[in-house]
């Protein structure tokens, strides 16, 4: 059985990729960040998310691999993405097929002339 955690912007699978298919694994986690391209990313910010994922996985080492534990990691990563958005390190992709502002309304810079 394939264990997984899916949130709006984070998908974690207890599986590894083989060609274009997920093969269940008890030793490998596969991370899919922002599958709907709701945000604009740069490589540095993506690497921050990967590092945070590694930290969360390391903090869970020695614990059984369960749906609950994967959902906890996924939820923590979802909160981390929200913090990146609030800090302005990522932004909404206004060209995305869906702009639902799931992490809150975008910030609009105040006009200095007002």
Residue frames as qw, qx, qy, qz and C-alpha x, y, z in Angstrom:
[[0.000, 0.889, 0.458, 0.000, 0.00, 0.00, 0.00],
 [0.406, 0.445, -0.008, 0.798, 1.30, 3.44, -0.93],
 [0.328, -0.691, -0.411, 0.497, 1.56, 5.78, 2.06],
 [0.305, 0.447, 0.230, 0.808, 1.12, 9.43, 1.17],
 [0.118, -0.648, -0.404, 0.635, 0.34, 12.89, 2.45],
 [0.260, 0.453, 0.444, 0.728, -1.32, 15.43, 0.21],
 [0.048, -0.667, -0.352, 0.655, -1.99, 19.03, 1.13],
 [0.428, 0.858, 0.183, -0.217, -2.83, 21.87, -1.21],
 [0.306, 0.883, -0.352, -0.051, 0.82, 22.59, -2.02],
 [0.117, -0.550, 0.823, -0.080, 2.80, 19.61, -0.70],
 [0.952, 0.041, -0.133, -0.274, 2.62, 15.96, -1.69],
 [0.162, -0.569, 0.800, -0.103, 4.76, 13.35, 0.01],
 [0.922, 0.105, -0.243, -0.283, 4.86, 9.74, -1.11],
 [0.593, -0.477, 0.648, 0.025, 6.54, 6.78, 0.56],
 [0.846, 0.419, 0.316, 0.096, 7.78, 5.76, -2.84],
 [0.304, -0.500, 0.439, 0.682, 10.49, 6.29, -5.39],
 [0.584, 0.642, -0.081, -0.489, 10.14, 7.24, -9.03],
 [0.524, -0.110, 0.762, 0.364, 10.79, 4.57, -11.64],
 [0.185, 0.344, 0.605, 0.694, 10.41, 6.12, -15.07],
 [0.246, -0.341, -0.084, -0.903, 7.07, 7.94, -14.63],
 [0.716, -0.426, -0.477, -0.280, 5.61, 5.69, -11.94],
 [0.338, -0.623, 0.505, -0.493, 5.72, 5.71, -8.16],
 [0.724, 0.005, -0.688, 0.049, 6.97, 2.46, -6.68],
 [0.640, -0.725, -0.026, -0.251, 6.07, 2.04, -2.98],
 [0.587, 0.330, -0.546, 0.498, 9.05, 2.04, -0.63],
 [0.639, -0.707, -0.293, 0.083, 9.55, 1.90, 3.13],
 [0.670, -0.347, 0.016, 0.656, 12.91, 3.66, 2.85],
 [0.262, 0.101, 0.298, 0.912, 12.44, 6.52, 0.36],
 [0.156, 0.739, 0.489, -0.437, 10.18, 9.59, 0.52],
 [0.335, 0.322, 0.454, 0.760, 9.39, 11.54, -2.63],
 [0.023, -0.612, -0.347, 0.710, 8.41, 15.20, -2.32],
 [0.256, 0.529, 0.535, 0.607, 6.30, 17.13, -4.84],
 [0.146, -0.450, -0.289, 0.832, 6.21, 20.87, -4.12],
 [0.302, 0.542, 0.064, -0.782, 3.42, 23.07, -5.46],
 [0.435, 0.144, 0.827, 0.325, 2.10, 20.62, -8.09],
 [0.310, 0.781, 0.540, 0.035, -0.42, 23.19, -9.41],
 [0.457, 0.227, 0.103, 0.854, 2.22, 25.93, -9.84],
 [0.193, -0.879, -0.433, -0.047, 0.32, 28.34, -7.62],
 [0.384, -0.850, 0.089, 0.349, 3.52, 30.14, -6.61],
 [0.532, 0.774, -0.289, 0.185, 6.53, 31.74, -8.26],
 [0.855, -0.454, 0.123, 0.220, 9.73, 30.02, -7.11],
 [0.328, 0.797, -0.505, 0.044, 13.44, 30.57, -7.40],
 [0.771, 0.166, -0.595, 0.153, 16.05, 27.87, -6.86],
 [0.129, 0.314, -0.631, 0.698, 17.19, 29.22, -3.47],
 [0.576, -0.184, 0.273, -0.748, 13.67, 29.13, -2.06],
 [0.901, 0.061, -0.334, -0.270, 13.05, 25.63, -3.39],
 [0.575, 0.263, -0.668, 0.391, 16.26, 24.50, -1.72],
 [0.223, -0.305, 0.510, -0.772, 15.01, 25.98, 1.58],
 [0.821, -0.088, 0.024, -0.564, 11.89, 23.83, 1.32],
 [0.847, 0.191, -0.495, 0.039, 13.97, 20.73, 0.56],
 [0.280, 0.333, -0.663, 0.609, 16.21, 21.47, 3.56],
 [0.498, -0.239, 0.355, -0.754, 13.16, 21.96, 5.80],
 [0.909, 0.037, -0.235, -0.343, 11.78, 18.64, 4.51],
 [0.666, 0.273, -0.624, 0.305, 15.09, 16.94, 5.35],
 [0.061, -0.334, 0.578, -0.742, 15.00, 18.46, 8.86],
 [0.715, -0.145, 0.162, -0.664, 11.45, 17.23, 9.46],
 [0.903, 0.133, -0.392, -0.117, 12.27, 13.75, 8.18],
 [0.450, 0.333, -0.660, 0.501, 15.40, 13.62, 10.34],
 [0.317, -0.304, 0.464, -0.769, 13.39, 14.72, 13.38],
 [0.857, -0.036, 0.068, -0.509, 11.05, 11.78, 12.72],
 [0.538, 0.377, -0.754, 0.001, 13.81, 9.20, 12.33],
 [0.063, 0.103, -0.904, 0.410, 13.23, 6.12, 14.43],
 [0.518, 0.225, 0.433, -0.702, 9.47, 6.63, 14.30],
 [0.503, 0.279, 0.807, 0.135, 7.30, 4.21, 12.34],
 [0.064, 0.079, -0.458, -0.883, 6.42, 5.33, 8.82],
 [0.173, 0.518, 0.813, -0.204, 2.65, 5.91, 8.99],
 [0.135, 0.702, 0.478, 0.510, 0.04, 8.05, 7.26],
 [0.359, -0.897, -0.238, 0.100, -0.14, 10.19, 10.38],
 [0.565, -0.522, 0.192, 0.610, 3.60, 10.88, 10.46],
 [0.395, 0.240, 0.494, 0.737, 3.63, 11.76, 6.74],
 [0.048, -0.825, -0.457, -0.328, 0.63, 14.08, 7.18],
 [0.467, -0.807, -0.105, 0.347, 2.40, 15.79, 10.06],
 [0.500, -0.240, 0.350, 0.755, 5.47, 16.46, 7.92],
 [0.219, 0.490, 0.576, 0.616, 3.24, 17.65, 5.05],
 [0.221, -0.890, -0.393, -0.068, 1.30, 19.96, 7.34],
 [0.504, -0.667, 0.061, 0.545, 4.51, 21.41, 8.80],
 [0.421, 0.015, 0.470, 0.776, 5.81, 22.05, 5.27],
 [0.056, 0.726, 0.555, 0.402, 2.51, 23.71, 4.29],
 [0.347, -0.895, -0.192, 0.204, 2.95, 26.10, 7.24],
 [0.538, -0.390, 0.288, 0.689, 6.54, 26.71, 6.16],
 [0.312, 0.399, 0.543, 0.669, 5.33, 27.69, 2.66],
 [0.140, -0.893, -0.405, -0.136, 2.90, 30.15, 4.25],
 [0.472, -0.748, 0.032, 0.467, 5.80, 31.73, 6.15],
 [0.481, -0.051, 0.454, 0.749, 7.80, 32.05, 2.90],
 [0.126, 0.665, 0.547, 0.493, 4.84, 33.76, 1.25],
 [0.309, -0.907, -0.275, 0.079, 4.37, 36.13, 4.19],
 [0.513, -0.584, 0.209, 0.593, 8.08, 37.04, 4.09],
 [0.436, 0.810, -0.125, -0.371, 7.86, 37.71, 0.35],
 [0.316, -0.453, 0.774, 0.309, 10.29, 34.92, -0.57],
 [0.193, 0.257, 0.860, 0.397, 7.66, 33.37, -2.86],
 [0.326, 0.261, 0.085, -0.905, 4.68, 35.02, -4.49],
 [0.675, 0.391, 0.561, -0.278, 1.45, 33.95, -6.11],
 [0.246, -0.039, 0.703, 0.666, 1.71, 32.93, -9.75],
 [0.414, 0.460, 0.240, -0.748, -0.99, 35.08, -11.33],
 [0.471, 0.365, -0.589, -0.545, -0.68, 33.04, -14.53],
 [0.171, -0.044, 0.968, -0.179, -1.66, 29.86, -12.69],
 [0.246, -0.305, -0.771, -0.502, -4.76, 28.08, -13.91],
 [0.469, -0.715, -0.510, -0.089, -6.35, 28.77, -10.51],
 [0.204, 0.364, -0.360, 0.834, -5.71, 31.83, -8.38],
 [0.560, -0.607, -0.522, -0.215, -7.56, 31.02, -5.18],
 [0.018, -0.657, 0.401, -0.638, -5.14, 32.69, -2.73],
 [0.818, -0.318, -0.475, -0.068, -5.29, 29.64, -0.49],
 [0.628, -0.148, -0.410, 0.644, -2.58, 31.04, 1.78],
 [0.148, -0.720, -0.304, 0.605, -4.19, 34.45, 2.20],
 [0.413, 0.892, 0.183, -0.005, -4.62, 37.52, 0.07],
 [0.701, 0.264, -0.016, 0.662, -1.51, 38.77, -1.72],
 [0.311, -0.657, -0.153, 0.670, 0.23, 41.81, -0.33],
 [0.411, 0.769, 0.269, 0.408, -0.06, 44.98, -2.32],
 [0.484, -0.077, -0.174, 0.854, 2.64, 47.59, -1.86],
 [0.022, -0.838, -0.387, 0.385, 1.31, 50.88, -0.53],
 [0.456, 0.701, 0.196, 0.511, 1.54, 53.75, -2.97],
 [0.494, -0.220, -0.234, 0.808, 4.10, 56.28, -1.69],
 [0.015, 0.283, 0.226, 0.932, 2.05, 59.16, -3.21],
 [0.451, -0.609, -0.556, -0.340, -0.95, 58.56, -0.96]]
